[in-house]
Amino acid sequence: MYFSRLNSKLSAQVQSPFAIVPATGGVSGYMVEEGHCFSTFSYGTGSMIPIQGLNKSFPFEKNQKFYIDFTILPNLQVEKAEIKCSTVGEPVGDKNNPATWASYPDMFYIQPSDQVDENGRVTALAEGKKQIKCYVLIGYRQDDEQKNGLNSPPVPEALETSSNPVQILFDDIILLASMVSGVPIVFPAPYFDATPHVKAVRGEVTL
């Protein structure tokens, strides 16, 4: 049976994984609360990928997005996972180690990239392609002008001055393997809510 987190008394008591909330401790800005990413189909807490930047305050300025940045090794293992809050869609830094989500809204980043024409059709295939990154969108502001990338529709007038967060990710996640144009990749998919399990293992469950 499908259970919606919206408009329920329980939703006010149970916080979703990776919830975007105001920063605590007298610090301005927003932060992302605890969530979990699994590397295998296992309930073992050792199968969880450490994520840096949880519960860290970010300014969360206009057109910035909260997301998880995964650095992927050639063997498709995760070298690093980090919460980031930045503008996206523009190459920043080394193309093999971009500082932001340059391929937004695509969830993966592959280099070298194929050549495409003005209509987006591939005109030449690059050799030696491999996945460098994968990403998970956590959320953005209501007044974000690039929700769908650089060619997004205008922001509705009622939201033009709203800095409230729009939560996109409501679940813990797992990284699964697939192929994109012949390139092996890993990509994020929703997984079960691990929070009660993790708290029980830590001895944090209260009756």
Buried (B, 14 or more C-beta within 10 A) or exposed (E): EEEEBEEEEEEEEEBBBBBBEEBEEEEEEBBBBBBBBBBEEEEEEEBBBEBEBBEBBBEBEEBBBBBBBBBBEEEBEBEBBBBBBBBBBEEBEEEEEBEBBBBBBEBBBBBEEEEEEEEEEEEEEBEEBBBBBBBBBBBBBBBBBBBEEEEEEEBEEEBEEBEEBBBBBBBBBBBEEEEBEEBBBBBBEEBEBBBEBBEEEEEEEEE
